[in-house]
Amino acid sequence: MFKALLYALCIVSAVSLKVVFENVVQLSGSDVVRMDLRVRKFNRTMTVLNGSFVVLHPLNNSLQLTLDLFHSRLGNQQFNHYPMKLPSSGCCEFLDNLQISYKEQVSVIENLPAIGECPFTPRHVNMIDFAFPQEVVSTVMPRGLWKALVTAKLDGKELVTYYFLVKGYDDF
């Protein structure tokens, strides 16, 4: 009986991690890409992104994107750099990979550049009631507050910086 209970508890704790958006902040680069996004409460248990990325100039692969992850175990915004290494890539390559790897999840985002379209023209990329896709969350992801810092550089010079805050918690 105890083994069955322990086994059930392990399964529940492994699949019950819920991730929701907390905040989106653009730190720099509103002259290149303007983020007009906000996080809003959708229902009692879910938050969504609403708004758009406004691309003001044609962009190509010379704009290199990097992603750094930070984790706050207690959720008190005392972040530690998470030692996950993610390769940087060109803007077009990043969007192509995103659309190929997560086709179903990004299908609700309106006006994304087509796969292979590079450079892409100025546009509004709209996100309406975009919830964090739960199916991409790893079962070994630690609970707590996460900051995903995105930096776009052109010839080594930082042009655009923004971050997303998401919270991972147990949903029993």
Buried (B, 14 or more C-beta within 10 A) or exposed (E): EEEEEEEEEEEEEEEEBBBBBBBBEBBEBBEBBBBBBEBEEBEEEBBBBBBBBBBEEEBEBEBBBBBBBBBBEEBEEEBEEBEEEEEEBBBBBBBBEBBEEEEEBBEEBEEBBEBEEBBBEEBEBBBEEBBBEBEEBEEEEEBBBBBBBBBBBBEEEEBBBBBBBBBBBEEE
